Amino acid sequence: MYKCCIFDLDGTLVDSIKAINYTINLTLKKYNLGPISEDECKIFVGDGYKKLVERALIHCGDKDLVHYEDGILTYTEYFKVHCLYKVKAYDGINDLLSYLKNNNIKVAVLSNKPHDRVIENIESMFENKYFDYLAGEKANIKRKPDPAGAIIISNELNISLENCLYIGDTDTDMKTGINANIDTVGVTWGFRAKEELELYNPKYLVNHPVDIINIIENSKKLKLSNSN
């Protein structure tokens, strides 16, 4: 039975695309480049802010990444100010998190977003009343799809990976689940198309947060059935 849910953040728990898009366009504007659309931004995100800056610069014509190093610093400074710009929790997420808390299921976040911005988003959106462990991009956690972050969370919460669910919305998240050998949930309300998630054969594909409650309830019934 599942005893822990490890969530991606952007595109899974919160709709943050306006904040990311706003910040990258401010960054591009400094070099008289851009803007890029939200739909383009959704394709560029998922592998950390450095990759976002790289992809956006190349897309806008800076093929040699002349502005890359400065762009990283510029994006970082702008994002400190704008990381909560029009961010909101997806419909049903608070109900899902409340269910998990009430059923003593551990809740963690594993994100490629800078760690301080993860904390800021969680505290702003949820007052951090649901979460047992938060992990953003920082020195001791390798960027997804490396499985190290999921393994660290499993160890820190003392719950085996076979009793965890990893939940995300991008190909990076699906690869993370595969690399960690953990049951993975692809969510269709996020930044990428259902067809992209299906390519990686996640154990579950869901259209609404309530579907995750059903997955956990079914895992409880299966455990009871196997114990009889």
C-alpha positions in Angstrom: 0.0 0.0 0.0 1.1 3.5 -0.7 2.4 5.4 2.4 4.1 8.4 0.7 3.3 10.7 -2.2 6.2 12.6 -3.8 5.0 15.4 -6.0 6.6 17.5 -8.7 5.7 21.2 -8.0 5.2 23.2 -11.2 2.4 21.9 -13.4 1.5 19.3 -10.8 0.6 21.0 -7.5 0.6 24.6 -8.8 -0.1 26.4 -12.0 3.0 28.6 -12.1 3.4 29.1 -15.9 2.5 32.8 -15.8 5.3 33.4 -13.2 7.9 31.5 -15.2 6.8 33.0 -18.5 6.8 36.5 -17.1 10.3 36.1 -15.6 11.9 34.5 -18.7 10.4 37.3 -20.9 11.8 40.0 -18.6 15.2 38.2 -19.0 14.9 38.0 -22.8 13.9 41.6 -23.0 17.2 42.7 -21.5 18.9 41.3 -24.6 16.2 42.7 -27.0 14.9 39.1 -27.5 11.5 37.5 -27.2 8.9 37.4 -26.0 7.9 33.7 -25.9 4.4 32.5 -25.4 3.1 30.5 -22.4 2.7 27.4 -24.7 6.3 27.7 -25.7 7.4 28.2 -22.1 5.5 25.0 -21.1 7.8 23.0 -23.5 11.0 24.7 -22.3 10.4 24.0 -18.6 10.9 20.9 -16.6 14.7 20.5 -16.5 15.6 23.4 -14.2 15.9 27.2 -14.8 19.3 26.9 -16.5 17.8 24.7 -19.2 14.9 27.1 -19.5 17.2 30.0 -20.1 19.2 28.1 -22.6 16.2 26.9 -24.6 14.6 30.3 -24.6 17.7 32.0 -25.8 18.3 29.6 -28.6 14.6 29.7 -29.6 14.9 33.6 -29.8 18.0 33.6 -32.0 20.9 33.5 -29.6 22.2 30.2 -31.1 25.7 30.7 -29.7 24.3 31.4 -26.2 26.2 34.7 -26.0 23.8 35.9 -23.2 23.6 32.6 -21.4 25.8 33.3 -18.3 24.4 36.7 -17.7 20.9 35.3 -18.5 21.2 32.8 -15.7 22.1 35.5 -13.2 19.4 37.8 -14.5 16.7 35.2 -14.5 17.6 34.2 -10.9 17.4 37.8 -9.6 14.1 38.5 -11.4 12.6 35.2 -10.2 13.3 36.1 -6.6 10.8 39.0 -7.1 8.3 37.4 -9.5 8.2 33.7 -8.5 4.6 34.0 -7.1 3.2 36.1 -10.0 -0.3 34.8 -10.6 0.6 31.3 -9.2 -2.4 29.2 -8.0 -3.0 25.7 -6.8 -4.8 23.5 -9.3 -8.4 22.7 -8.6 -8.7 19.7 -6.2 -5.1 19.8 -5.0 -6.0 21.1 -1.5 -8.6 18.4 -1.2 -6.0 15.8 -2.2 -3.4 17.1 0.3 -6.0 17.2 3.1 -6.9 13.6 2.4 -3.3 12.5 2.5 -2.7 14.3 5.8 -5.8 12.9 7.4 -4.8 9.4 6.3 -1.3 9.7 7.7 0.3 9.4 4.2 3.6 11.3 4.0 3.8 14.1 1.5 6.9 15.4 -0.2 7.9 17.7 -3.1 10.8 17.0 -5.5 11.3 19.8 -7.9 13.9 21.2 -10.3 12.9 24.7 -9.1 15.6 26.4 -6.9 15.1 25.2 -3.4 14.3 28.6 -1.8 11.6 29.2 -4.5 10.1 25.8 -3.7 9.8 26.8 -0.1 8.3 30.2 -1.0 5.7 28.6 -3.3 4.7 26.0 -0.8 4.4 28.4 2.1 2.4 30.9 0.0 0.0 28.4 -1.5 -0.4 25.9 1.3 1.2 27.4 4.4 3.3 24.2 4.5 0.7 22.5 6.6 0.7 19.3 4.5 4.3 18.6 3.7 6.8 16.4 5.4 9.8 17.0 3.1 10.6 19.7 0.5 13.4 19.3 -2.1 14.2 21.8 -4.8 17.4 22.2 -6.8 20.4 22.5 -4.3 23.9 21.2 -3.9 23.2 17.8 -2.4 20.3 16.8 -4.7 20.9 16.1 -8.4 18.4 17.5 -10.9 15.6 15.2 -12.1 15.4 12.8 -13.9 18.3 11.6 -11.7 16.6 9.4 -9.1 18.8 10.6 -6.2 16.2 13.1 -4.9 13.4 10.5 -4.7 15.8 8.0 -3.0 16.8 10.7 -0.4 13.2 11.5 0.3 12.4 7.8 0.8 15.3 7.4 3.2 14.5 10.6 5.1 10.9 9.6 5.6 11.8 5.9 6.3 9.4 4.6 3.7 10.5 2.2 1.0 10.3 3.3 -2.6 7.8 0.4 -3.3 5.4 2.1 -0.9 5.8 5.5 -2.6 4.1 7.2 -5.5 5.9 9.7 -7.7 3.5 12.3 -9.3 4.4 14.7 -12.1 3.3 16.3 -15.4 6.4 16.1 -17.8 8.6 13.7 -19.5 11.3 14.5 -17.0 9.0 13.3 -14.2 8.1 10.1 -16.0 11.9 9.5 -16.5 12.4 10.2 -12.8 9.9 7.5 -11.8 11.5 5.0 -14.2 15.0 5.8 -12.9 13.9 5.5 -9.3 11.9 2.3 -10.0 8.9 3.8 -8.3 5.2 3.7 -9.2 4.6 6.8 -11.2 1.5 8.9 -11.8 1.3 11.1 -14.9 -1.1 14.1 -14.5 -2.8 15.6 -17.5 -3.7 19.0 -16.0 -0.1 20.3 -16.2 2.3 21.6 -18.7 2.5 18.7 -21.2 0.2 16.7 -23.3 -1.2 13.4 -22.3 0.4 11.8 -25.3 3.9 12.8 -24.1 3.3 11.1 -20.7 1.9 7.9 -22.4 5.2 7.4 -24.2 6.8 6.5 -20.8 4.0 4.1 -19.7 3.4 5.5 -16.2 1.6 3.0 -13.9 -1.2 5.5 -13.6 -2.5 8.4 -15.8 -5.0 10.7 -14.1 -7.1 13.7 -15.1 -8.0 15.1 -11.7 -6.5 15.0 -8.2 -9.4 12.9 -6.9 -8.1 10.1 -9.1 -5.0 9.9 -6.9 -7.2 9.4 -3.8 -8.9 6.5 -5.7 -5.5 5.0 -6.4 -4.5 5.1 -2.8 -7.9 3.7 -1.6 -7.5 0.9 -4.0 -4.0 0.1 -2.7 -5.5 -0.1 0.8 -8.1 -2.6 -0.4 -5.5 -4.7 -2.2 -3.4 -4.9 1.0 -6.4 -6.0 3.0 -7.3 -8.6 0.4 -3.8 -10.0 0.3 -3.7 -10.2 4.1 -6.8 -12.3 4.4 
